[in-house]
Amino acid sequence: MLLDTASLYFRAYFGVPDSVRAPDGTPVNAVRGLMDFIARLVQDHRPDDLVACWDDDWRPQWRVDLIPSYKAHRVAEPRPQGPDVEETPDTLDPQVPVIREVLAAVGIARVGADGYEADDVIGTLTARAEGPVDIVTGDRDLFQLVDDARARRVLYPLKGVGTLQVTDEAWLRERYGVDGPGYVDLALLRGDPSDGLPGVPGIGEKTAAKLLDAYGDLDGIMAAVDDRTSKLTPSQRKRLDEARAYVAVAPRVVRVASDVPLPAFDPALPRTPRDPAALEELAKRWGLGGAVVRLLSALE
């Protein structure tokens, strides 16, 4: 089981009231919410391995070089050296180090890589895995990793993590008319304002799905642009032709990496905490006693 950790702690932050606070009054709603998410996932799905995948670089420069608008609207503080600072709620930012400390004390592997997003870590671990993989994320971009033949599916939270949309190839075909790899082409044609991806103007999700159904993939669609006998409408042909520069680089931006160099780590789900004393201290300082009990109970 691979967790898109930031996606989950953002959901926890907005789903758990900020009245959930430590003894000193500091909000810990994201921390406690994420701990309860993990406890519920372990309880319901009983994974052998669990990895909290991490954004060491939430806006990699190599993606920005290809599409400068990539996540540009989410930059709070540009940095001439090192990763840009992402705009986050004032009361969430201080909770992220606590999340790191809790994961370390419990013994849940947290894995990131310089210059890459958590999506790329997930893509790499999914490519390496020999057995089934469940990816837990609220990010539709990871639908591209769905692969029934290799037992790769996405568990997409609908309400907390108690109600999950099990995303397999049948669901993708019914909802979007594509399989996992085809979702990359659909996503880049449609665009995604939340990631600063412009898409092809005038080509929305339904039109993109119809074009992919008719021409197979992005290469087939662009070949149809050059084929005057194809059944593209004049406006579609014009828009796709004008978007060639974007279409040429967008697949590299949208497609998650599958060959990221990762540090050594132990993915095995712990049965008991790695550092009980540290976990006890964290629980006391941040008022996480109940969440710790629930998580350890699930692990046991």
C-alpha positions in Angstrom: 0.0 0.0 0.0 1.4 3.3 -1.1 0.2 6.5 0.4 0.2 9.9 -1.4 0.9 11.4 2.0 0.4 15.1 1.3 -2.9 14.4 -0.5 -4.1 12.6 2.6 -2.9 15.1 5.2 -4.4 17.9 3.2 -7.7 16.0 3.2 -7.3 15.4 7.0 -6.6 19.0 7.6 -9.8 20.2 5.8 -11.9 17.2 7.1 -11.1 17.4 10.8 -12.1 20.5 12.7 -9.2 22.8 13.7 -10.7 22.7 17.2 -8.6 19.5 17.5 -5.6 20.9 19.3 -2.6 20.0 21.4 -2.5 20.9 25.1 -0.8 24.2 24.2 -3.5 25.1 21.8 -1.7 24.3 18.6 -3.9 22.7 15.9 -3.1 19.1 15.2 -6.1 18.2 13.1 -4.0 17.1 10.1 -1.7 15.0 12.3 -4.6 13.3 14.1 -6.6 12.9 10.9 -3.8 11.3 9.0 -3.1 8.9 11.9 -6.7 7.8 11.9 -6.7 7.5 8.1 -3.7 5.1 8.4 -5.3 3.1 11.2 -8.5 2.7 9.1 -6.6 1.7 6.0 -4.6 -0.9 7.9 -7.7 -2.2 9.6 -9.7 -2.5 6.4 -7.1 -3.6 4.0 -4.3 -5.3 6.0 -1.4 -4.6 3.8 1.9 -6.4 4.3 3.9 -3.3 3.3 3.0 0.4 3.8 5.0 3.3 2.4 4.2 7.0 3.1 5.4 8.5 -0.2 6.7 12.1 0.2 7.1 15.3 -1.8 10.7 16.1 -1.4 10.1 18.5 -4.3 6.5 19.3 -5.0 7.3 21.4 -8.1 10.4 19.8 -9.8 12.4 22.2 -11.9 12.5 19.7 -14.8 8.8 19.9 -15.1 8.7 23.7 -14.8 11.3 23.9 -17.6 8.9 22.0 -19.9 5.7 23.8 -18.8 6.5 27.1 -16.9 2.9 27.3 -15.6 3.2 24.0 -13.8 1.8 24.6 -10.3 2.9 28.2 -10.6 -0.2 29.5 -8.9 0.6 27.5 -5.8 4.0 29.0 -5.2 4.1 31.0 -1.9 7.8 31.8 -1.9 10.0 31.4 -5.0 13.6 30.3 -4.2 16.6 30.9 -6.5 18.1 27.8 -5.0 16.2 24.8 -3.8 12.5 23.9 -4.2 9.9 26.7 -4.2 7.8 26.9 -1.1 4.2 25.7 -1.6 1.4 27.9 -0.4 -0.2 26.1 2.5 -2.7 27.1 5.3 -0.9 28.8 8.2 -2.0 26.2 10.7 -1.1 23.2 8.4 2.5 24.0 7.8 3.7 23.5 11.4 2.0 20.1 11.5 4.0 18.6 8.7 7.2 18.1 10.9 5.0 16.5 13.5 3.7 14.1 10.9 7.3 13.2 10.0 8.2 12.6 13.6 5.1 10.4 14.2 5.7 8.3 11.2 9.4 7.8 12.2 8.5 6.8 15.8 5.8 4.4 14.7 8.2 2.9 12.1 6.2 3.5 8.9 8.6 4.0 6.0 8.5 7.6 4.6 10.2 7.8 1.2 11.0 10.8 -1.0 13.6 11.7 -3.5 15.4 15.0 -4.3 13.9 16.6 -7.5 10.8 14.4 -7.5 7.2 14.4 -6.3 5.5 11.8 -4.2 3.7 10.8 -7.5 7.1 9.8 -8.9 8.0 7.8 -5.8 4.7 6.0 -6.2 5.3 5.4 -9.9 8.7 3.9 -9.2 7.6 1.7 -6.3 4.6 0.5 -8.4 7.0 -0.4 -11.3 9.3 -2.3 -8.9 6.6 -4.2 -7.0 6.2 -7.9 -7.7 2.9 -8.3 -5.9 -0.4 -6.3 -5.9 -0.3 -2.6 -5.2 -3.0 -0.3 -3.7 -2.3 3.4 -4.2 -4.2 5.7 -1.8 -4.6 9.2 -3.2 -7.0 12.0 -3.8 -5.0 12.9 -7.0 -6.6 11.7 -10.2 -3.2 11.9 -12.0 -2.3 8.5 -10.4 -5.1 6.8 -12.3 -2.5 6.3 -15.0 -0.9 3.6 -12.9 -4.1 1.4 -12.8 -3.3 -2.0 -14.4 -5.5 -5.0 -13.8 -3.0 -7.5 -15.2 -0.5 -6.5 -12.6 -3.1 -5.9 -9.8 -2.4 -2.2 -9.5 -5.4 -0.1 -8.4 -6.1 3.3 -6.9 -8.2 3.7 -3.8 -9.6 7.2 -4.1 -11.1 8.7 -0.9 -14.7 9.8 -1.2 -15.4 10.4 2.4 -12.4 10.1 4.7 -10.8 6.7 3.9 -13.8 4.7 5.1 -15.5 5.2 1.8 -13.0 4.6 -1.1 -13.6 4.5 -4.8 -11.8 1.4 -6.0 -10.4 2.5 -9.3 -9.6 -0.4 -11.7 -9.6 -0.6 -15.5 -13.4 -1.3 -15.7 -14.1 1.9 -13.7 -11.7 4.0 -15.8 -13.3 2.7 -19.1 -16.8 3.4 -17.8 -15.9 6.9 -16.4 -13.4 8.1 -19.0 -13.4 5.6 -21.8 -9.6 4.9 -21.4 -7.3 2.5 -19.6 -4.5 3.5 -17.2 -1.9 4.6 -19.7 -4.6 6.3 -21.8 -5.4 8.5 -18.8 -2.1 10.4 -19.4 -3.3 11.4 -22.9 -6.7 12.3 -21.6 -5.4 14.4 -18.8 -2.9 16.4 -20.9 -5.5 17.1 -23.6 -8.1 18.2 -21.0 -5.7 20.1 -18.9 -5.8 20.6 -15.1 -6.1 24.1 -13.6 -5.1 22.8 -10.2 -1.7 21.8 -11.6 -1.3 24.7 -14.0 -1.6 22.5 -17.0 -3.3 24.5 -19.8 -4.5 21.6 -21.9 -5.6 22.1 -25.5 -8.0 25.0 -25.7 -11.5 23.9 -26.6 -10.7 20.2 -26.0 -12.5 19.2 -22.8 -12.8 15.8 -21.2 -15.6 14.4 -23.3 -14.0 15.6 -26.6 -10.6 14.2 -25.5 -12.2 10.8 -24.7 -13.9 10.8 -28.1 -10.7 11.6 -29.9 -8.8 8.9 -28.1 -11.5 6.4 -28.9 -11.4 7.4 -32.5 -7.6 7.6 -33.0 -6.2 5.4 -30.2 -3.7 7.6 -28.5 -2.1 11.0 -28.6 0.2 10.1 -31.5 -2.8 8.9 -33.4 -4.6 12.1 -32.8 -1.7 14.3 -33.9 -1.3 12.1 -37.0 -5.0 12.8 -37.8 -4.2 16.5 -37.6 -1.8 16.0 -40.5 -4.2 13.7 -42.4 -6.6 15.9 -44.3 -8.8 12.9 -44.9 -9.4 12.4 -41.1 -12.7 13.2 -39.6 -11.4 15.9 -37.2 -13.6 19.0 -37.3 -11.9 22.1 -38.7 -11.8 23.7 -35.2 -10.3 20.6 -33.6 -7.7 20.4 -36.3 -6.8 24.1 -35.8 -6.7 23.9 -32.0 -4.5 20.7 -32.0 -2.2 22.1 -34.6 -1.7 25.3 -32.6 -1.0 23.3 -29.5 1.8 21.2 -31.0 4.5 22.7 -28.7 2.5 22.0 -25.6 1.5 18.5 -26.8 5.2 17.7 -27.5 6.3 18.2 -23.9 3.1 17.6 -21.8 3.4 13.8 -21.7 6.8 14.1 -19.9 5.2 16.4 -17.3 2.0 14.5 -16.8 3.5 11.0 -16.8 4.8 9.9 -13.4 8.5 8.8 -13.3 9.1 5.1 -12.9 12.9 5.1 -12.4 13.5 7.4 -9.5 16.7 6.6 -7.4 15.3 5.9 -3.9 17.1 5.5 -0.6 17.1 2.1 1.1 14.1 1.6 3.4 12.1 -1.2 5.0 8.5 -1.1 3.7 7.2 -3.8 6.1 4.2 -2.7 8.2 5.4 -2.6 11.8 3.5 -4.6 14.4 4.8 -2.4 17.3 6.3 1.1 17.3 10.0 1.5 16.4 10.6 4.0 19.1 7.9 3.7 21.8 9.5 6.4 24.0 9.5 8.9 21.2 5.9 8.0 20.3 4.8 8.4 23.9 6.5 11.8 24.1 4.8 13.0 20.9 1.5 11.7 22.1 1.8 13.7 25.3 3.1 16.9 23.8 0.6 17.1 20.9 -2.4 15.4 22.6 -2.4 12.4 20.3 -3.1 9.7 22.8 -6.3 8.5 21.3 -5.0 8.5 17.8 -1.9 6.6 18.9 -4.0 3.9 20.6 -6.2 3.5 17.5 -3.1 3.2 15.2 -1.2 0.8 17.4 -4.3 -1.3 17.8 -4.7 -1.5 14.1 -1.0 -2.4 13.6 -1.2 -5.2 16.2 
